[in-house]
Amino acid sequence: MKREPVFIYSTAYTDYHFNADHPFNQQRVVMTKELLEAEGRLFDHQIVTPRLAKEDELALVHDPRYIEAVKQAGNGQLQQEEAWQFGLGTEDTPMFSGMHEAASLLVGGTLTAIDSVLNNRAPQALNLGGGLHHGFKRKASGFCIYNDAAVAIKYIREHYGLRVLYVDTDAHHGDGVQSFFYHDPEVCTLSIHETGRYLFPGTGSTSERGVKNGYGYTFNLPVDAFTEDESFISLYESAFKEVAEYFQPDIIITQNGADAHCYDPLTHLCSTTKTFEVIPRLAKEIAEQYCGGKWIGLGGGGYDIWRVVPRVWGQLWSVMMTGDILTGPLPAEWKGKWERMSPVSLPDNWQDEAGIYKPIPRKQEITEKNRLTLNQCLQYCRNKQQYNNS
C-alpha cells in the first residue's frame, strides 16, 4: 500500500485563542482544511488526530517553572506581577483559560507529525497548528507559549539521533528556535525574514552564526522591507540549496508563516502567491535529494486569515501530497460559506491577480541590497566548502 503524507488536525486547535481582537486566529487552520476538502485534495484517511505533548516532552526545551506558570495562568491562579516574568499576560500573549492544554496540543501535533514520518507511517507530515517559533525556555513571546518546533527538534535528536535542518520563511525571525540550538552542530537553522530594523523581534542579522561547536550552523537572511516575489524567491532558492549541500541533513522541518504576503497587516513585504508556490516545491525537492523525502511542514504566522492563509497553506499541502500546485477558481461552496463571515472580499482564484499592490519605486535597490545580504549570510559555508574542496 502506497504511503501518503498525513495532515495533523483537530477542531481543538481553535482552543488556542487569546481573545476576539487578537490577530492570532486558528480559524485559519479550519478554513484551510475545508478549502482542501472542497477542492478534493484532502481526504479523511489522510487526517491524523494530534496527541497532547507530555510535560517531560515540553521540558526538553522549556523550564519546568515556566510550564507550571502556564498551567497556573490557564487556571486563573497566576498573579499578573508573576505572569510578566514569564512573558504571560502581555498584549501579545494574554492569559486565557486552558492555555496549557491548548498549547500542549499544538506541540503534540508536531510530535505526532514527527513520529508519523520517522516510524515510516508517512513520507511527510503537515501540522498547520504548529510553527510557534518565538517561544523561549522560560518565556512566552510573539503569540507563542510553547515552542513546538524546538521541542520536536530536541525530540528527534534524543529519540532518533538525526541531523535536523530547520528552514523558517515566516516574515518574523525564528528567534526562539535559533536560541535553543545556537550551540548545536547537529541542528542547522535557516531563517529568511524581514529585517529586524522594522519588525518584531528585531533579531536575525547575518552576523548571528552560532557559538562554540554550533558556530557556522545558524544562517539568517534578513530581507529588506517591500521585497517582492522575484527577489524573495531567488534568495530563498540560493540559500536553501547551499545550506542543504553544506549541512547534509537527515530530515527537514519547515516553518511556513504566510505573513510575507503583501496583504498581511503586520509586516512590510510584498510577496504574492507566487512565492508561496515555490517555497514548498523546493522543500520537497531538497528533502527528496538529501533525506529520502523526510519533511515535516508547520504553520506559523499569517494574519490575513481570509484572503491569504487558506490559499497559501492549501498549496503547501497540495505540493506535499502531489508535487503540484492548485490552479483555477476556488471552490464555490467554500467561498460562499466564508464570504458571509469575511470582513473583506475573498479572491476568486488560487493565484493572485496582477497589480494587487502599488509598484515599488526602490525595486532595483532592494534587489541589490538583498543580494549583498545573501552573500553575507552564506559567506561562512561558502568559505568552508572552498577549504574542504582545496
Secondary structure, 3 states (H helix, E strand, C coil): CCCCCEEECCHHHHHCCCCCCCCCCCHHHHHHHHHHHHHCCCCHHHEECCCCCCHHHHCCCCCHHHHHHHHHHHCCCCCHHHHHHCCCCCCCCCCCCCHHHHHHHHHHHHHHHHHHHHCCCCCEEEECCCCCCCCECCECECCECCCHHHHHHHHHHHHCCCCEEEEECCCCCCHHHHHHCCCCCCEEEEEEEECCCCCCCCCCCCCCCCCHHHCCCEEEEEECCCCEHHHHHHHHHHHHHHHHHHHCCCEEEEECCCCCECCCCCCCCEECHHHHHHHHHHHHHHHHHHCCCCEEEECCCCCCCCCCHHHHHHHHHHHHHHCCCCCCECCHHHHHHHHCCCCCCCCCECCCCCCCCCCCCCHHHHHHHHHHHHHHHHHHHHHHHHHHHC
